[in-house]
Amino acid sequence: MAIASAVEGDKYRSFLHGEEEKNTKWRFGGPPNYDTVNKLFEDGRTKVWPPGSLEEKVQNLVKTWEMELFHKACVDDYKSIDPKKYTFSLNGRKPLTLEETFKLGGGYNAFMQTSLPVKFRAYDPEKETVDSAHMAFTTAFPRGFALEVLQVYSGPPVIVYKFRHWAYMEGPFKGYAPTGELVEFYGMSIFEVDELMKVVKVEFFFNGGELLGGLMKGAALHDSTIDAASSCPFLKGTG
């Protein structure tokens, strides 16, 4: 399983720095800095995979995919994804193309799709933009949102793995005060790659309520308390 090695600046993600990225258009003004979330990952992970192992390669591929999808503004700059073939599916829903994913607001909104009636939605992806969604989660998780691969069940071209996502709620989220507590959830994912190791199909399976439940434990806040941070976008990464 070959994927380009991560270069200067980040040991877990490829295609973030270097000569090939000098003309990359970044969604939030510049390349994200993953130093803080990398420390969160290293301090909190439950698995340390041997260098060169299938598990390490899958973990780095997922982190690279996430970085490009969340932070690169132009699909022409994607190097871990085939934009023409790529589809995304959550919990068995109809697969979405990149264009359809972007119409949802991309990033977090694609992962927070729900069939709940609007009045019962703690987080409504249909009302969030890519910028407001990014702000909501980076404000709640100022140290980032770490990801680890717990087990790999099959290698390429169809990669099946179990993952854990975690963070500490140290900022407000959608009207709820920070708790400082660990917020985490587990899930399964299937990545299909082509002969060039570019991702062409992604399926995720997890309970979004596990995430939102941890974000809604704090006391209710006045709207002005939450909006105060919205003028200064964070560039810390997730994953």
Backbone as CSV, one residue per row, in Angstrom:
resi,resn,N_x,N_y,N_z,CA_x,CA_y,CA_z,C_x,C_y,C_z
1,MET,0.855,-1.195,0.000,0.000,0.000,0.000,0.882,1.233,0.000
2,ALA,0.977,1.891,-1.116,1.887,3.026,-1.241,1.112,4.331,-1.221
3,ILE,1.515,5.224,-0.349,0.990,6.590,-0.344,2.186,7.504,-0.111
4,ALA,2.168,8.661,-0.754,3.313,9.558,-0.648,3.628,9.849,0.813
5,SER,4.901,9.875,1.130,5.324,10.127,2.507,5.011,11.556,2.912
6,ALA,4.624,11.730,4.174,4.419,13.071,4.686,5.755,13.802,4.678
7,VAL,5.718,15.068,4.299,6.958,15.833,4.217,7.005,16.835,5.358
8,GLU,7.800,17.870,5.185,8.038,18.833,6.245,6.744,19.293,6.915
9,GLY,6.779,19.384,8.231,5.679,19.992,8.946,4.675,19.055,9.564
10,ASP,4.482,17.863,9.024,3.506,16.949,9.603,3.855,15.516,9.240
11,LYS,4.051,14.675,10.266,4.484,13.307,10.020,3.344,12.339,9.762
12,TYR,2.111,12.827,9.902,0.967,11.946,9.702,0.191,12.229,8.420
13,ARG,0.491,13.318,7.751,-0.291,13.735,6.586,0.603,14.098,5.409
14,SER,0.251,13.593,4.260,0.935,13.962,3.021,0.200,15.138,2.370
15,PHE,0.876,15.775,1.415,0.266,16.807,0.571,-0.208,18.022,1.370
16,LEU,0.548,18.355,2.398,0.215,19.511,3.232,1.207,20.641,3.031
17,HIS,2.482,20.302,2.897,3.534,21.293,2.690,4.410,20.858,1.519
18,GLY,5.308,21.726,1.129,6.267,21.385,0.096,6.010,22.092,-1.223
19,GLU,6.892,21.860,-2.159,6.858,22.534,-3.454,5.552,22.288,-4.196
20,GLU,5.028,21.075,-4.105,3.803,20.740,-4.834,2.580,21.476,-4.301
21,GLU,2.683,22.046,-3.116,1.532,22.737,-2.526,1.673,24.258,-2.564
22,LYS,2.676,24.766,-3.264,2.912,26.214,-3.241,1.769,27.010,-3.858
23,ASN,0.984,26.383,-4.755,-0.142,27.084,-5.376,-1.498,26.588,-4.875
24,THR,-1.480,25.773,-3.827,-2.724,25.231,-3.283,-3.603,26.348,-2.719
25,LYS,-4.895,26.261,-3.022,-5.862,27.224,-2.489,-6.448,26.631,-1.215
26,TRP,-6.187,27.289,-0.096,-6.629,26.792,1.203,-7.932,27.451,1.619
27,ARG,-8.860,26.656,2.109,-10.208,27.128,2.432,-10.219,28.220,3.499
28,PHE,-9.311,28.123,4.475,-9.324,29.076,5.584,-8.091,29.984,5.561
29,GLY,-7.593,30.271,4.361,-6.546,31.267,4.198,-5.125,30.751,4.173
30,GLY,-4.893,29.547,4.639,-3.552,28.981,4.649,-3.605,27.535,5.111
31,PRO,-2.497,26.816,5.002,-2.490,25.415,5.427,-2.755,25.289,6.921
32,PRO,-3.524,24.291,7.329,-3.813,24.112,8.754,-2.580,23.681,9.518
33,ASN,-2.525,24.057,10.778,-1.439,23.653,11.669,-1.951,22.520,12.559
34,TYR,-1.354,21.356,12.432,-1.815,20.183,13.173,-0.978,19.888,14.415
35,ASP,-0.095,20.783,14.807,0.783,20.504,15.948,-0.011,20.195,17.219
36,THR,-1.047,20.993,17.486,-1.810,20.820,18.723,-2.591,19.520,18.721
37,VAL,-3.268,19.222,17.603,-4.055,17.995,17.551,-3.156,16.761,17.468
38,ASN,-1.974,16.909,16.895,-1.028,15.785,16.890,-0.601,15.428,18.307
39,LYS,-0.417,16.448,19.149,-0.074,16.174,20.553,-1.243,15.499,21.269
40,LEU,-2.463,15.989,21.002,-3.649,15.366,21.579,-3.728,13.900,21.158
41,PHE,-3.456,13.647,19.897,-3.461,12.284,19.370,-2.412,11.414,20.054
42,GLU,-1.199,11.915,20.146,-0.108,11.120,20.722,-0.301,10.879,22.213
43,ASP,-0.882,11.845,22.914,-1.118,11.689,24.349,-2.310,10.781,24.649
44,GLY,-3.276,10.752,23.736,-4.524,10.061,24.039,-4.794,8.786,23.274
45,ARG,-3.954,8.446,22.307,-4.219,7.244,21.510,-4.065,5.979,22.351
46,THR,-4.777,4.950,21.954,-4.712,3.663,22.643,-3.895,2.646,21.865
47,LYS,-3.538,2.978,20.616,-2.738,2.094,19.767,-1.545,2.863,19.215
48,VAL,-0.383,2.249,19.238,0.801,2.811,18.581,1.238,1.781,17.549
49,TRP,0.965,2.077,16.293,1.220,1.103,15.236,2.674,1.137,14.780
50,PRO,3.263,-0.024,14.493,4.655,-0.068,14.034,4.830,0.703,12.725
51,PRO,5.950,1.402,12.564,6.217,2.108,11.310,6.145,1.157,10.123
52,GLY,5.442,1.574,9.093,5.325,0.764,7.891,4.228,-0.277,7.930
53,SER,3.543,-0.415,9.064,2.474,-1.408,9.172,1.251,-0.954,8.371
54,LEU,0.410,-1.914,8.041,-0.824,-1.591,7.325,-1.662,-0.608,8.130
55,GLU,-1.730,-0.814,9.439,-2.529,0.060,10.297,-2.019,1.498,10.269
56,GLU,-0.705,1.666,10.314,-0.149,3.015,10.258,-0.449,3.668,8.906
57,LYS,-0.323,2.915,7.840,-0.566,3.465,6.504,-2.024,3.866,6.323
58,VAL,-2.935,3.033,6.825,-4.352,3.372,6.732,-4.651,4.620,7.566
59,GLN,-4.117,4.683,8.764,-4.328,5.840,9.635,-3.836,7.126,8.975
60,ASN,-2.674,7.082,8.361,-2.133,8.266,7.693,-2.935,8.626,6.449
61,LEU,-3.426,7.607,5.739,-4.266,7.869,4.568,-5.546,8.584,4.984
62,VAL,-6.171,8.117,6.057,-7.410,8.736,6.533,-7.156,10.178,6.976
63,LYS,-6.059,10.417,7.673,-5.736,11.772,8.114,-5.449,12.693,6.919
64,THR,-4.782,12.155,5.910,-4.497,12.946,4.711,-5.772,13.263,3.953
65,TRP,-6.630,12.263,3.793,-7.932,12.449,3.132,-8.747,13.521,3.843
66,GLU,-8.800,13.428,5.171,-9.558,14.402,5.956,-9.004,15.814,5.775
67,MET,-7.675,15.929,5.796,-7.048,17.244,5.646,-7.412,17.866,4.307
68,GLU,-7.304,17.108,3.233,-7.595,17.657,1.910,-9.071,18.024,1.780
69,LEU,-9.940,17.151,2.255,-11.374,17.372,2.104,-11.839,18.582,2.900
70,PHE,-11.296,18.770,4.101,-11.724,19.866,4.968,-11.040,21.185,4.629
71,HIS,-9.814,21.140,4.128,-9.023,22.370,4.065,-8.631,22.837,2.669
72,LYS,-8.671,22.000,1.664,-8.322,22.455,0.320,-9.576,22.932,-0.396
73,ALA,-9.527,24.155,-0.889,-10.709,24.796,-1.458,-10.995,24.373,-2.888
74,CYS,-9.995,23.857,-3.576,-10.139,23.517,-4.997,-9.882,22.025,-5.203
75,VAL,-10.799,21.337,-5.851,-10.644,19.890,-6.041,-9.431,19.561,-6.903
76,ASP,-8.990,20.511,-7.718,-7.803,20.273,-8.544,-6.549,20.096,-7.697
77,ASP,-6.603,20.528,-6.432,-5.458,20.394,-5.530,-5.474,19.088,-4.740
78,TYR,-6.537,18.306,-4.870,-6.620,17.023,-4.161,-5.635,16.028,-4.763
79,LYS,-4.910,15.356,-3.899,-3.946,14.353,-4.369,-4.212,12.968,-3.792
80,SER,-4.983,12.901,-2.724,-5.332,11.596,-2.156,-6.717,11.137,-2.607
81,ILE,-7.423,11.980,-3.346,-8.799,11.725,-3.764,-8.909,11.872,-5.277
82,ASP,-9.697,11.004,-5.911,-10.041,11.176,-7.326,-11.373,11.920,-7.380
83,PRO,-11.359,13.223,-7.672,-12.583,14.028,-7.603,-13.687,13.562,-8.550
84,LYS,-13.309,12.954,-9.674,-14.307,12.565,-10.673,-15.066,11.307,-10.266
85,LYS,-14.434,10.447,-9.470,-15.051,9.179,-9.094,-15.549,9.157,-7.651
86,TYR,-15.082,10.083,-6.857,-15.299,10.041,-5.415,-16.772,10.117,-5.026
87,THR,-17.170,9.255,-4.067,-18.484,9.339,-3.439,-18.340,9.149,-1.935
88,PHE,-19.295,9.712,-1.201,-19.311,9.644,0.256,-20.684,9.197,0.716
89,SER,-20.721,8.270,1.678,-21.989,7.789,2.212,-21.903,7.686,3.729
90,LEU,-22.967,8.101,4.404,-23.038,8.032,5.867,-24.181,7.124,6.289
91,ASN,-23.843,6.099,7.065,-24.835,5.200,7.655,-25.829,4.645,6.636
92,GLY,-25.313,4.250,5.478,-26.138,3.601,4.472,-26.959,4.529,3.602
93,ARG,-26.779,5.852,3.759,-27.514,6.788,2.913,-27.013,6.718,1.470
94,LYS,-27.788,7.321,0.577,-27.409,7.387,-0.823,-26.043,8.056,-0.960
95,PRO,-25.113,7.454,-1.721,-23.781,8.062,-1.891,-23.874,9.449,-2.525
96,LEU,-23.021,10.344,-2.037,-22.968,11.700,-2.548,-21.678,11.918,-3.332
97,THR,-21.768,12.635,-4.444,-20.571,13.048,-5.168,-19.919,14.201,-4.411
98,LEU,-18.736,14.602,-4.851,-18.094,15.759,-4.220,-18.965,17.003,-4.344
99,GLU,-19.560,17.199,-5.517,-20.413,18.366,-5.724,-21.599,18.353,-4.763
100,GLU,-22.211,17.189,-4.586,-23.351,17.078,-3.674,-22.912,17.271,-2.227
101,THR,-21.717,16.790,-1.900,-21.179,16.973,-0.550,-20.958,18.451,-0.255
102,PHE,-20.420,19.171,-1.245,-20.179,20.602,-1.061,-21.493,21.366,-0.894
103,LYS,-22.548,20.920,-1.579,-23.849,21.577,-1.460,-24.402,21.457,-0.042
104,LEU,-23.997,20.408,0.670,-24.404,20.224,2.064,-23.585,21.101,3.016
105,GLY,-22.553,21.723,2.474,-21.656,22.506,3.320,-20.358,21.777,3.583
106,GLY,-20.203,20.584,2.980,-18.956,19.830,3.089,-18.595,19.493,4.524
107,GLY,-17.355,19.034,4.698,-16.786,18.830,6.022,-17.721,18.229,7.049
108,TYR,-17.895,18.948,8.168,-18.701,18.458,9.280,-20.151,18.216,8.884
109,ASN,-20.704,19.038,8.003,-22.113,18.892,7.655,-22.405,17.554,6.997
110,ALA,-21.494,17.060,6.186,-21.694,15.756,5.559,-21.728,14.654,6.608
111,PHE,-20.929,14.815,7.662,-20.864,13.809,8.718,-22.027,13.904,9.705
112,MET,-22.728,15.031,9.707,-23.808,15.230,10.668,-25.182,15.141,10.011
113,GLN,-25.266,14.533,8.845,-26.562,14.333,8.210,-27.496,13.579,9.158
114,THR,-28.774,13.956,9.122,-29.734,13.325,10.018,-31.114,13.286,9.379
115,SER,-31.893,12.289,9.738,-33.276,12.186,9.263,-34.257,12.677,10.314
116,LEU,-33.749,13.175,11.442,-34.623,13.696,12.498,-35.408,14.912,12.002
117,PRO,-36.651,15.091,12.470,-37.383,16.327,12.159,-36.576,17.530,12.630
118,VAL,-36.725,18.651,11.928,-35.922,19.843,12.209,-36.009,20.259,13.678
119,LYS,-37.203,20.200,14.276,-37.369,20.688,15.648,-36.613,19.846,16.674
120,PHE,-36.182,18.646,16.279,-35.455,17.782,17.213,-33.945,17.766,16.958
121,ARG,-33.483,18.569,16.038,-32.069,18.548,15.676,-31.246,19.452,16.594
122,ALA,-30.324,18.850,17.326,-29.416,19.631,18.165,-28.432,20.401,17.302
123,TYR,-28.089,19.829,16.173,-27.223,20.478,15.185,-27.873,20.225,13.831
124,ASP,-28.192,21.272,13.106,-28.894,21.122,11.830,-27.942,21.430,10.676
125,PRO,-27.411,20.394,10.001,-26.457,20.631,8.914,-27.060,21.398,7.740
126,GLU,-28.381,21.389,7.622,-29.025,22.099,6.519,-28.994,23.613,6.717
127,LYS,-28.718,24.042,7.950,-28.673,25.480,8.244,-27.247,26.004,8.397
128,GLU,-26.263,25.102,8.318,-24.870,25.498,8.525,-24.120,25.593,7.202
129,THR,-23.218,26.548,7.113,-22.314,26.650,5.976,-21.016,25.938,6.336
130,VAL,-20.133,25.794,5.371,-18.838,25.187,5.667,-18.087,26.014,6.702
131,ASP,-18.224,27.341,6.652,-17.523,28.215,7.595,-18.133,28.151,8.993
132,SER,-19.463,28.186,9.076,-20.099,28.163,10.394,-19.911,26.808,11.068
133,ALA,-19.922,25.733,10.281,-19.700,24.404,10.844,-18.274,24.275,11.368
134,HIS,-17.331,24.750,10.574,-15.928,24.714,10.988,-15.729,25.505,12.276
135,MET,-16.336,26.684,12.332,-16.206,27.524,13.523,-16.821,26.862,14.742
136,ALA,-17.976,26.231,14.571,-18.661,25.603,15.705,-17.798,24.533,16.362
137,PHE,-17.188,23.666,15.549,-16.428,22.560,16.114,-15.026,22.967,16.558
138,THR,-14.385,23.871,15.824,-13.050,24.297,16.257,-13.117,25.167,17.508
139,THR,-14.230,25.870,17.704,-14.416,26.632,18.931,-14.634,25.695,20.113
140,ALA,-15.445,24.652,19.898,-15.707,23.685,20.974,-14.466,22.866,21.304
141,PHE,-13.665,22.563,20.272,-12.485,21.717,20.439,-11.218,22.489,20.071
142,PRO,-10.771,23.434,20.902,-9.612,24.259,20.544,-8.314,23.475,20.389
143,ARG,-8.239,22.272,20.962,-7.041,21.442,20.766,-7.197,20.473,19.599
144,GLY,-8.289,20.618,18.863,-8.503,19.756,17.713,-9.312,18.514,18.062
145,PHE,-9.566,17.720,17.023,-10.421,16.546,17.110,-9.598,15.364,16.608
146,ALA,-9.067,14.572,17.525,-8.098,13.539,17.183,-8.766,12.269,16.653
147,LEU,-8.039,11.566,15.810,-8.522,10.316,15.221,-7.449,9.246,15.332
148,GLU,-7.858,8.035,15.702,-6.952,6.899,15.620,-7.672,5.715,14.993
149,VAL,-6.916,4.916,14.262,-7.419,3.666,13.717,-7.174,2.577,14.752
150,LEU,-8.244,1.886,15.140,-8.152,0.856,16.172,-7.885,-0.528,15.606
151,GLN,-8.399,-0.791,14.419,-8.213,-2.100,13.800,-8.470,-1.987,12.309
152,VAL,-7.676,-2.693,11.521,-7.877,-2.761,10.078,-8.262,-4.192,9.730
153,TYR,-9.413,-4.343,9.090,-9.939,-5.669,8.786,-9.563,-6.142,7.391
154,SER,-9.309,-5.210,6.486,-8.870,-5.584,5.143,-8.080,-4.445,4.527
155,GLY,-7.091,-4.805,3.705,-6.262,-3.804,3.056,-6.801,-3.429,1.692
156,PRO,-6.061,-2.586,0.968,-6.520,-2.099,-0.331,-6.713,-3.257,-1.316
157,PRO,-7.628,-3.078,-2.265,-8.292,-1.807,-2.646,-9.528,-1.446,-1.822
158,VAL,-10.063,-2.377,-1.031,-11.208,-2.064,-0.170,-10.741,-2.155,1.283
159,ILE,-10.547,-1.002,1.892,-9.998,-0.923,3.242,-11.148,-0.787,4.236
160,VAL,-11.217,-1.707,5.171,-12.253,-1.669,6.202,-11.562,-1.500,7.555
161,TYR,-11.969,-0.516,8.325,-11.289,-0.271,9.595,-12.254,0.262,10.654
162,LYS,-11.850,0.120,11.900,-12.567,0.666,13.046,-11.786,1.862,13.562
163,PHE,-12.491,2.917,13.970,-11.808,4.132,14.407,-12.387,4.669,15.705
164,ARG,-11.605,5.546,16.300,-12.021,6.319,17.481,-11.718,7.787,17.211
165,HIS,-12.687,8.665,17.520,-12.522,10.121,17.395,-12.708,10.722,18.786
166,TRP,-11.837,11.639,19.203,-12.001,12.230,20.535,-11.446,13.643,20.608
167,ALA,-11.944,14.383,21.594,-11.503,15.752,21.839,-11.950,16.133,23.245
168,TYR,-11.527,17.323,23.680,-11.978,17.873,24.957,-12.782,19.132,24.677
169,MET,-13.993,19.179,25.231,-14.867,20.330,24.995,-14.444,21.483,25.890
170,GLU,-13.563,22.303,25.382,-13.001,23.419,26.152,-13.481,24.772,25.637
171,GLY,-14.479,24.730,24.746,-15.111,25.942,24.251,-16.590,25.683,24.072
172,PRO,-17.394,26.739,23.892,-18.846,26.567,23.749,-19.220,25.934,22.415
173,PHE,-20.420,25.344,22.378,-20.930,24.736,21.150,-22.432,24.981,21.041
174,LYS,-22.833,25.757,20.034,-24.239,25.956,19.694,-25.109,26.261,20.904
175,GLY,-24.638,27.136,21.780,-25.441,27.559,22.915,-25.194,26.796,24.192
176,TYR,-24.236,25.873,24.189,-23.924,25.099,25.390,-22.523,25.438,25.889
177,ALA,-22.404,25.596,27.198,-21.132,25.969,27.811,-20.137,24.815,27.752
178,PRO,-18.850,25.144,27.698,-17.826,24.091,27.709,-17.825,23.336,29.032
179,THR,-17.532,22.055,28.951,-17.465,21.216,30.151,-16.042,20.831,30.511
180,GLY,-15.135,20.931,29.549,-13.762,20.480,29.761,-13.621,18.976,29.698
181,GLU,-14.725,18.280,29.464,-14.713,16.820,29.487,-14.332,16.206,28.144
182,LEU,-13.905,14.962,28.209,-13.612,14.179,27.016,-14.905,13.900,26.266
183,VAL,-14.891,14.136,24.952,-15.997,13.788,24.060,-15.430,12.818,23.036
184,GLU,-16.039,11.651,22.892,-15.506,10.676,21.950,-16.618,9.817,21.371
185,PHE,-16.335,9.227,20.218,-17.236,8.236,19.645,-16.424,7.274,18.792
186,TYR,-17.044,6.130,18.505,-16.403,5.067,17.742,-17.221,4.775,16.490
187,GLY,-16.576,4.210,15.486,-17.303,3.854,14.282,-16.493,2.952,13.382
188,MET,-17.103,2.630,12.248,-16.476,1.818,11.206,-16.461,2.612,9.913
189,SER,-15.501,2.302,9.055,-15.442,2.970,7.766,-14.886,2.031,6.699
190,ILE,-15.305,2.294,5.474,-14.798,1.558,4.311,-14.252,2.574,3.317
191,PHE,-13.008,2.434,2.964,-12.363,3.269,1.950,-12.041,2.390,0.747
192,GLU,-12.488,2.797,-0.412,-12.099,2.095,-1.640,-11.115,2.969,-2.402
193,VAL,-9.982,2.399,-2.801,-8.944,3.152,-3.503,-8.680,2.534,-4.871
194,ASP,-8.155,3.355,-5.775,-7.823,2.854,-7.107,-6.377,2.375,-7.156
195,GLU,-5.895,2.068,-8.358,-4.540,1.537,-8.492,-3.465,2.550,-8.137
196,LEU,-3.819,3.841,-8.099,-2.885,4.895,-7.701,-3.031,5.256,-6.221
197,MET,-3.834,4.477,-5.488,-4.100,4.698,-4.072,-4.866,5.993,-3.808
198,LYS,-5.630,6.439,-4.803,-6.508,7.583,-4.602,-7.870,7.082,-4.142
199,VAL,-8.447,7.797,-3.198,-9.729,7.395,-2.642,-10.842,7.682,-3.646
200,VAL,-11.656,6.662,-3.927,-12.752,6.823,-4.877,-14.121,6.613,-4.225
201,LYS,-14.129,5.981,-3.049,-15.405,5.724,-2.381,-15.180,5.638,-0.874
202,VAL,-16.047,6.313,-0.116,-15.944,6.314,1.343,-17.319,6.033,1.942
203,GLU,-17.360,5.149,2.919,-18.580,4.884,3.682,-18.243,4.966,5.168
204,PHE,-19.052,5.711,5.916,-18.878,5.803,7.358,-20.130,5.292,8.068
205,PHE,-19.876,4.651,9.222,-20.968,4.140,10.047,-20.677,4.495,11.508
206,PHE,-21.479,5.387,12.080,-21.327,5.749,13.483,-22.592,6.449,13.951
207,ASN,-22.719,6.581,15.270,-23.869,7.236,15.883,-23.508,8.674,16.219
208,GLY,-24.002,9.621,15.431,-23.698,11.026,15.671,-24.217,11.530,17.005
209,GLY,-25.198,10.833,17.574,-25.725,11.230,18.869,-24.695,11.105,19.974
210,GLU,-23.726,10.188,19.813,-22.666,10.047,20.811,-21.821,11.319,20.880
211,LEU,-21.593,11.904,19.726,-20.830,13.153,19.669,-21.645,14.315,20.216
212,LEU,-22.874,14.468,19.714,-23.686,15.608,20.126,-24.060,15.540,21.600
213,GLY,-24.259,14.337,22.109,-24.589,14.204,23.530,-23.507,14.782,24.424
214,GLY,-22.248,14.549,24.049,-21.141,15.082,24.820,-21.000,16.580,24.701
215,LEU,-21.545,17.150,23.619,-21.441,18.592,23.386,-22.597,19.376,23.999
216,MET,-23.591,18.676,24.496,-24.799,19.340,25.007,-24.976,19.138,26.513
217,LYS,-23.910,18.792,27.204,-23.994,18.540,28.647,-23.851,19.809,29.472
218,GLY,-23.266,20.848,28.889,-23.040,22.087,29.633,-24.290,22.938,29.768
219,ALA,-24.200,23.969,30.580,-25.329,24.888,30.782,-25.589,25.699,29.520
220,ALA,-26.831,26.147,29.358,-27.195,26.983,28.215,-26.549,28.352,28.344
221,LEU,-26.115,28.891,27.210,-25.464,30.201,27.179,-26.279,31.179,26.358
222,HIS,-26.076,32.479,26.625,-26.678,33.511,25.782,-25.948,33.524,24.454
223,ASP,-26.658,33.779,23.348,-26.075,33.736,22.006,-24.835,34.597,21.862
224,SER,-24.820,35.782,22.504,-23.686,36.691,22.344,-22.406,36.084,22.884
225,THR,-22.534,35.167,23.861,-21.347,34.520,24.423,-20.667,33.661,23.387
226,ILE,-21.499,32.975,22.570,-20.954,32.068,21.572,-20.420,32.834,20.362
227,ASP,-21.141,33.906,19.980,-20.769,34.607,18.756,-19.486,35.404,18.890
228,ALA,-19.029,35.624,20.110,-17.857,36.471,20.321,-16.631,35.920,19.626
229,ALA,-16.549,34.588,19.464,-15.363,33.997,18.849,-15.434,33.923,17.346
230,SER,-16.583,34.249,16.765,-16.791,33.937,15.350,-16.000,34.813,14.403
231,SER,-15.434,35.908,14.878,-14.679,36.789,13.982,-13.251,36.354,13.779
232,CYS,-12.812,35.307,14.470,-11.415,34.882,14.373,-11.332,33.398,14.070
233,PRO,-11.275,32.999,12.789,-11.273,31.575,12.454,-10.021,30.872,12.906
234,PHE,-10.196,29.629,13.389,-9.069,28.797,13.804,-8.519,28.070,12.588
235,LEU,-7.244,27.759,12.614,-6.634,26.964,11.550,-6.123,25.648,12.081
236,LYS,-6.518,25.284,13.293,-6.120,23.978,13.820,-6.895,22.900,13.085
237,GLY,-6.267,21.740,12.936,-6.891,20.686,12.166,-7.719,19.752,13.007
238,THR,-8.337,18.820,12.331,-9.025,17.719,12.976,-8.306,16.459,12.579
239,GLY,-8.665,15.373,13.219,-8.149,14.085,12.792,-6.740,13.787,13.229
